[in-house]
Amino acid sequence: MRLGRGHRQAPARWYTFSVTDAAKAAVAAQRVLIVEDDDAAREGLTELVRTWGFTVEAAADGEAALARVASFRPTIVVSDL
């Protein structure tokens, strides 16, 4: 593809990043509590966040979430309204 006189299209590049063991440990130490009443959404989001390396637990409602907060002590809570 020509972009004009004297210009060339930049070649496509694939970048890969290596993650250090320390970075992996730092992410794994972060605890995420997912609160979602829709089973499929809760399971999908839980698996997605887990693939990122976080420690994840899930709850189906506010009451279950409050019980999990006491024992799991999440770093962050993800919830719909």
N, CA, C and O atoms as a GROMACS GRO file, in nm:
protein
  324
    1MET      N    1   0.084  -0.118   0.000
    1MET     CA    2   0.000   0.000   0.000
    1MET      C    3   0.089   0.124   0.000
    1MET      O    4   0.179   0.135   0.083
    2ARG      N    5   0.065   0.213  -0.089
    2ARG     CA    6   0.140   0.338  -0.095
    2ARG      C    7   0.061   0.447  -0.025
    2ARG      O    8  -0.059   0.464  -0.049
    3LEU      N    9   0.129   0.520   0.059
    3LEU     CA   10   0.063   0.627   0.134
    3LEU      C   11   0.092   0.764   0.074
    3LEU      O   12   0.033   0.863   0.116
    4GLY      N   13   0.178   0.770  -0.019
    4GLY     CA   14   0.213   0.899  -0.078
    4GLY      C   15   0.362   0.900  -0.108
    4GLY      O   16   0.436   0.810  -0.067
    5ARG      N   17   0.402   0.999  -0.177
    5ARG     CA   18   0.541   1.008  -0.219
    5ARG      C   19   0.634   1.013  -0.097
    5ARG      O   20   0.622   1.100  -0.012
    6GLY      N   21   0.726   0.919  -0.092
    6GLY     CA   22   0.824   0.917   0.015
    6GLY      C   23   0.778   0.854   0.144
    6GLY      O   24   0.856   0.844   0.239
    7HIS      N   25   0.653   0.811   0.152
    7HIS     CA   26   0.601   0.749   0.274
    7HIS      C   27   0.577   0.601   0.251
    7HIS      O   28   0.529   0.561   0.145
    8ARG      N   29   0.609   0.523   0.350
    8ARG     CA   30   0.582   0.380   0.343
    8ARG      C   31   0.504   0.338   0.467
    8ARG      O   32   0.519   0.395   0.575
    9GLN      N   33   0.424   0.239   0.447
    9GLN     CA   34   0.347   0.186   0.561
    9GLN      C   35   0.441   0.114   0.657
    9GLN      O   36   0.527   0.037   0.614
   10ALA      N   37   0.425   0.140   0.784
   10ALA     CA   38   0.507   0.073   0.885
   10ALA      C   39   0.471  -0.075   0.889
   10ALA      O   40   0.353  -0.110   0.880
   11PRO      N   41   0.570  -0.161   0.904
   11PRO     CA   42   0.540  -0.304   0.910
   11PRO      C   43   0.465  -0.339   1.039
   11PRO      O   44   0.486  -0.277   1.144
   12ALA      N   45   0.379  -0.438   1.029
   12ALA     CA   46   0.307  -0.484   1.149
   12ALA      C   47   0.406  -0.555   1.240
   12ALA      O   48   0.492  -0.630   1.194
   13ARG      N   49   0.394  -0.530   1.368
   13ARG     CA   50   0.483  -0.593   1.466
   13ARG      C   51   0.400  -0.656   1.576
   13ARG      O   52   0.296  -0.605   1.616
   14TRP      N   53   0.449  -0.769   1.623
   14TRP     CA   54   0.388  -0.834   1.737
   14TRP      C   55   0.481  -0.815   1.855
   14TRP      O   56   0.601  -0.843   1.847
   15TYR      N   57   0.426  -0.769   1.962
   15TYR     CA   58   0.507  -0.748   2.082
   15TYR      C   59   0.468  -0.852   2.185
   15TYR      O   60   0.350  -0.880   2.205
   16THR      N   61   0.566  -0.906   2.249
   16THR     CA   62   0.541  -0.998   2.359
   16THR      C   63   0.606  -0.940   2.484
   16THR      O   64   0.713  -0.878   2.477
   17PHE      N   65   0.542  -0.960   2.593
   17PHE     CA   66   0.593  -0.910   2.720
   17PHE      C   67   0.611  -1.027   2.814
   17PHE      O   68   0.525  -1.114   2.822
   18SER      N   69   0.720  -1.028   2.884
   18SER     CA   70   0.738  -1.132   2.984
   18SER      C   71   0.706  -1.070   3.120
   18SER      O   72   0.740  -0.956   3.148
   19VAL      N   73   0.641  -1.148   3.201
   19VAL     CA   74   0.601  -1.103   3.334
   19VAL      C   75   0.692  -1.171   3.434
   19VAL      O   76   0.709  -1.293   3.431
   20THR      N   77   0.749  -1.093   3.523
   20THR     CA   78   0.840  -1.149   3.621
   20THR      C   79   0.762  -1.228   3.727
   20THR      O   80   0.642  -1.208   3.745
   21ASP      N   81   0.831  -1.314   3.794
   21ASP     CA   82   0.768  -1.391   3.901
   21ASP      C   83   0.717  -1.299   4.012
   21ASP      O   84   0.613  -1.326   4.073
   22ALA      N   85   0.788  -1.191   4.038
   22ALA     CA   86   0.746  -1.096   4.141
   22ALA      C   87   0.614  -1.029   4.101
   22ALA      O   88   0.527  -1.009   4.185
   23ALA      N   89   0.601  -0.996   3.973
   23ALA     CA   90   0.478  -0.934   3.926
   23ALA      C   91   0.362  -1.032   3.934
   23ALA      O   92   0.251  -0.994   3.974
   24LYS      N   93   0.386  -1.157   3.897
   24LYS     CA   94   0.282  -1.260   3.908
   24LYS      C   95   0.238  -1.278   4.052
   24LYS      O   96   0.119  -1.292   4.079
   25ALA      N   97   0.332  -1.277   4.144
   25ALA     CA   98   0.300  -1.292   4.286
   25ALA      C   99   0.221  -1.172   4.337
   25ALA      O  100   0.129  -1.187   4.418
   26ALA      N  101   0.256  -1.054   4.289
   26ALA     CA  102   0.185  -0.932   4.331
   26ALA      C  103   0.040  -0.936   4.285
   26ALA      O  104  -0.050  -0.897   4.360
   27VAL      N  105   0.016  -0.983   4.163
   27VAL     CA  106  -0.121  -0.993   4.113
   27VAL      C  107  -0.197  -1.101   4.189
   27VAL      O  108  -0.312  -1.079   4.228
   28ALA      N  109  -0.135  -1.215   4.211
   28ALA     CA  110  -0.201  -1.326   4.281
   28ALA      C  111  -0.239  -1.287   4.423
   28ALA      O  112  -0.334  -1.342   4.480
   29ALA      N  113  -0.165  -1.193   4.482
   29ALA     CA  114  -0.195  -1.148   4.618
   29ALA      C  115  -0.319  -1.060   4.623
   29ALA      O  116  -0.376  -1.037   4.730
   30GLN      N  117  -0.362  -1.009   4.508
   30GLN     CA  118  -0.481  -0.924   4.502
   30GLN      C  119  -0.605  -1.012   4.495
   30GLN      O  120  -0.617  -1.098   4.407
   31ARG      N  121  -0.696  -0.990   4.588
   31ARG     CA  122  -0.817  -1.072   4.597
   31ARG      C  123  -0.936  -0.994   4.543
   31ARG      O  124  -0.963  -0.882   4.585
   32VAL      N  125  -1.007  -1.056   4.449
   32VAL     CA  126  -1.122  -0.993   4.385
   32VAL      C  127  -1.248  -1.071   4.422
   32VAL      O  128  -1.254  -1.192   4.405
   33LEU      N  129  -1.348  -0.999   4.472
   33LEU     CA  130  -1.478  -1.059   4.501
   33LEU      C  131  -1.576  -1.009   4.396
   33LEU      O  132  -1.595  -0.888   4.381
   34ILE      N  133  -1.636  -1.101   4.324
   34ILE     CA  134  -1.733  -1.067   4.220
   34ILE      C  135  -1.872  -1.097   4.272
   34ILE      O  136  -1.900  -1.210   4.313
   35VAL      N  137  -1.959  -0.997   4.270
   35VAL     CA  138  -2.097  -1.013   4.316
   35VAL      C  139  -2.188  -0.993   4.196
   35VAL      O  140  -2.196  -0.883   4.141
   36GLU      N  141  -2.255  -1.099   4.156
   36GLU     CA  142  -2.340  -1.096   4.036
   36GLU      C  143  -2.450  -1.200   4.051
   36GLU      O  144  -2.421  -1.316   4.082
   37ASP      N  145  -2.575  -1.160   4.030
   37ASP     CA  146  -2.685  -1.254   4.047
   37ASP      C  147  -2.707  -1.342   3.924
   37ASP      O  148  -2.767  -1.449   3.936
   38ASP      N  149  -2.661  -1.300   3.808
   38ASP     CA  150  -2.675  -1.381   3.687
   38ASP      C  151  -2.564  -1.486   3.684
   38ASP      O  152  -2.446  -1.452   3.681
   39ASP      N  153  -2.603  -1.614   3.686
   39ASP     CA  154  -2.506  -1.723   3.696
   39ASP      C  155  -2.402  -1.719   3.585
   39ASP      O  156  -2.282  -1.731   3.612
   40ALA      N  157  -2.445  -1.703   3.461
   40ALA     CA  158  -2.352  -1.707   3.347
   40ALA      C  159  -2.254  -1.589   3.353
   40ALA      O  160  -2.135  -1.606   3.328
   41ALA      N  161  -2.305  -1.472   3.386
   41ALA     CA  162  -2.217  -1.354   3.395
   41ALA      C  163  -2.117  -1.370   3.508
   41ALA      O  164  -1.999  -1.337   3.494
   42ARG      N  165  -2.165  -1.421   3.622
   42ARG     CA  166  -2.076  -1.441   3.737
   42ARG      C  167  -1.966  -1.541   3.705
   42ARG      O  168  -1.849  -1.516   3.734
   43GLU      N  169  -2.003  -1.652   3.646
   43GLU     CA  170  -1.904  -1.754   3.612
   43GLU      C  171  -1.805  -1.705   3.506
   43GLU      O  172  -1.685  -1.729   3.516
   44GLY      N  173  -1.857  -1.636   3.404
   44GLY     CA  174  -1.770  -1.585   3.299
   44GLY      C  175  -1.671  -1.482   3.349
   44GLY      O  176  -1.553  -1.488   3.316
   45LEU      N  177  -1.719  -1.387   3.429
   45LEU     CA  178  -1.632  -1.283   3.483
   45LEU      C  179  -1.530  -1.342   3.580
   45LEU      O  180  -1.414  -1.300   3.583
   46THR      N  181  -1.574  -1.437   3.659
   46THR     CA  182  -1.483  -1.503   3.753
   46THR      C  183  -1.369  -1.571   3.679
   46THR      O  184  -1.253  -1.556   3.716
   47GLU      N  185  -1.401  -1.645   3.575
   47GLU     CA  186  -1.297  -1.715   3.498
   47GLU      C  187  -1.205  -1.616   3.427
   47GLU      O  188  -1.084  -1.637   3.421
   48LEU      N  189  -1.261  -1.509   3.372
   48LEU     CA  190  -1.180  -1.408   3.304
   48LEU      C  191  -1.079  -1.345   3.399
   48LEU      O  192  -0.960  -1.338   3.369
   49VAL      N  193  -1.126  -1.300   3.514
   49VAL     CA  194  -1.038  -1.235   3.611
   49VAL      C  195  -0.935  -1.335   3.664
   49VAL      O  196  -0.820  -1.298   3.690
   50ARG      N  197  -0.975  -1.459   3.680
   50ARG     CA  198  -0.882  -1.563   3.726
   50ARG      C  199  -0.770  -1.585   3.622
   50ARG      O  200  -0.655  -1.608   3.660
   51THR      N  201  -0.803  -1.579   3.492
   51THR     CA  202  -0.700  -1.597   3.390
   51THR      C  203  -0.598  -1.484   3.393
   51THR      O  204  -0.485  -1.501   3.347
   52TRP      N  205  -0.636  -1.370   3.446
   52TRP     CA  206  -0.542  -1.259   3.461
   52TRP      C  207  -0.447  -1.281   3.579
   52TRP      O  208  -0.353  -1.204   3.598
   53GLY      N  209  -0.473  -1.384   3.659
   53GLY     CA  210  -0.383  -1.418   3.767
   53GLY      C  211  -0.430  -1.378   3.906
   53GLY      O  212  -0.361  -1.404   4.004
   54PHE      N  213  -0.547  -1.317   3.915
   54PHE     CA  214  -0.598  -1.274   4.046
   54PHE      C  215  -0.659  -1.391   4.121
   54PHE      O  216  -0.702  -1.490   4.061
   55THR      N  217  -0.662  -1.380   4.253
   55THR     CA  218  -0.734  -1.474   4.338
   55THR      C  219  -0.878  -1.426   4.342
   55THR      O  220  -0.903  -1.311   4.380
   56VAL      N  221  -0.972  -1.512   4.304
   56VAL     CA  222  -1.111  -1.468   4.286
   56VAL      C  223  -1.207  -1.556   4.363
   56VAL      O  224  -1.191  -1.678   4.370
   57GLU      N  225  -1.308  -1.492   4.422
   57GLU     CA  226  -1.424  -1.560   4.477
   57GLU      C  227  -1.546  -1.487   4.425
   57GLU      O  228  -1.538  -1.371   4.384
   58ALA      N  229  -1.659  -1.556   4.426
   58ALA     CA  230  -1.781  -1.496   4.373
   58ALA      C  231  -1.897  -1.520   4.469
   58ALA      O  232  -1.899  -1.616   4.546
   59ALA      N  233  -1.994  -1.429   4.461
   59ALA     CA  234  -2.115  -1.440   4.541
   59ALA      C  235  -2.234  -1.404   4.453
   59ALA      O  236  -2.224  -1.320   4.363
   60ALA      N  237  -2.349  -1.468   4.480
   60ALA     CA  238  -2.467  -1.448   4.398
   60ALA      C  239  -2.554  -1.331   4.445
   60ALA      O  240  -2.637  -1.282   4.369
   61ASP      N  241  -2.536  -1.286   4.569
   61ASP     CA  242  -2.619  -1.176   4.619
   61ASP      C  243  -2.544  -1.101   4.730
   61ASP      O  244  -2.435  -1.141   4.771
   62GLY      N  245  -2.604  -0.993   4.776
   62GLY     CA  246  -2.540  -0.910   4.877
   62GLY      C  247  -2.516  -0.980   5.008
   62GLY      O  248  -2.412  -0.960   5.072
   63GLU      N  249  -2.608  -1.063   5.049
   63GLU     CA  250  -2.592  -1.135   5.176
   63GLU      C  251  -2.473  -1.230   5.170
   63GLU      O  252  -2.391  -1.235   5.262
   64ALA      N  253  -2.463  -1.305   5.060
   64ALA     CA  254  -2.349  -1.396   5.043
   64ALA      C  255  -2.218  -1.317   5.032
   64ALA      O  256  -2.114  -1.361   5.080
   65ALA      N  257  -2.225  -1.201   4.968
   65ALA     CA  258  -2.106  -1.117   4.953
   65ALA      C  259  -2.055  -1.069   5.088
   65ALA      O  260  -1.935  -1.071   5.114
   66LEU      N  261  -2.146  -1.027   5.174
   66LEU     CA  262  -2.106  -0.981   5.307
   66LEU      C  263  -2.040  -1.093   5.386
   66LEU      O  264  -1.943  -1.070   5.459
   67ALA      N  265  -2.092  -1.214   5.373
   67ALA     CA  266  -2.031  -1.329   5.442
   67ALA      C  267  -1.891  -1.356   5.387
   67ALA      O  268  -1.799  -1.388   5.463
   68ARG      N  269  -1.874  -1.342   5.255
   68ARG     CA  270  -1.743  -1.365   5.194
   68ARG      C  271  -1.643  -1.256   5.230
   68ARG      O  272  -1.524  -1.285   5.246
   69VAL      N  273  -1.689  -1.134   5.244
   69VAL     CA  274  -1.598  -1.023   5.279
   69VAL      C  275  -1.528  -1.052   5.412
   69VAL      O  276  -1.409  -1.027   5.426
   70ALA      N  277  -1.602  -1.103   5.506
   70ALA     CA  278  -1.545  -1.130   5.638
   70ALA      C  279  -1.433  -1.234   5.633
   70ALA      O  280  -1.332  -1.220   5.703
   71SER      N  281  -1.450  -1.337   5.551
   71SER     CA  282  -1.349  -1.443   5.549
   71SER      C  283  -1.245  -1.425   5.438
   71SER      O  284  -1.128  -1.458   5.459
   72PHE      N  285  -1.286  -1.374   5.323
   72PHE     CA  286  -1.197  -1.362   5.208
   72PHE      C  287  -1.115  -1.234   5.210
   72PHE      O  288  -1.003  -1.231   5.158
   73ARG      N  289  -1.168  -1.129   5.269
   73ARG     CA  290  -1.103  -0.997   5.279
   73ARG      C  291  -1.052  -0.951   5.143
   73ARG      O  292  -0.930  -0.940   5.123
   74PRO      N  293  -1.144  -0.923   5.048
   74PRO     CA  294  -1.103  -0.886   4.914
   74PRO      C  295  -1.035  -0.750   4.907
   74PRO      O  296  -1.061  -0.660   4.987
   75THR      N  297  -0.946  -0.738   4.809
   75THR     CA  298  -0.882  -0.610   4.779
   75THR      C  299  -0.982  -0.519   4.709
   75THR      O  300  -0.984  -0.398   4.732
   76ILE      N  301  -1.065  -0.579   4.624
   76ILE     CA  302  -1.166  -0.504   4.548
   76ILE      C  303  -1.290  -0.590   4.532
   76ILE      O  304  -1.283  -0.713   4.524
   77VAL      N  305  -1.405  -0.524   4.527
   77VAL     CA  306  -1.532  -0.591   4.504
   77VAL      C  307  -1.588  -0.538   4.373
   77VAL      O  308  -1.598  -0.417   4.353
   78VAL      N  309  -1.625  -0.628   4.283
   78VAL     CA  310  -1.687  -0.593   4.155
   78VAL      C  311  -1.832  -0.637   4.163
   78VAL      O  312  -1.861  -0.754   4.186
   79SER      N  313  -1.923  -0.541   4.144
   79SER     CA  314  -2.065  -0.571   4.160
   79SER      C  315  -2.148  -0.491   4.060
   79SER      O  316  -2.111  -0.380   4.022
   80ASP      N  317  -2.260  -0.549   4.018
   80ASP     CA  318  -2.355  -0.472   3.940
   80ASP      C  319  -2.455  -0.410   4.038
   80ASP      O  320  -2.453  -0.442   4.157
   81LEU      N  321  -2.538  -0.326   3.989
   81LEU     CA  322  -2.636  -0.260   4.078
   81LEU      C  323  -2.769  -0.329   4.077
   81LEU      O  324  -2.862  -0.286   4.145
   0.00000   0.00000   0.00000
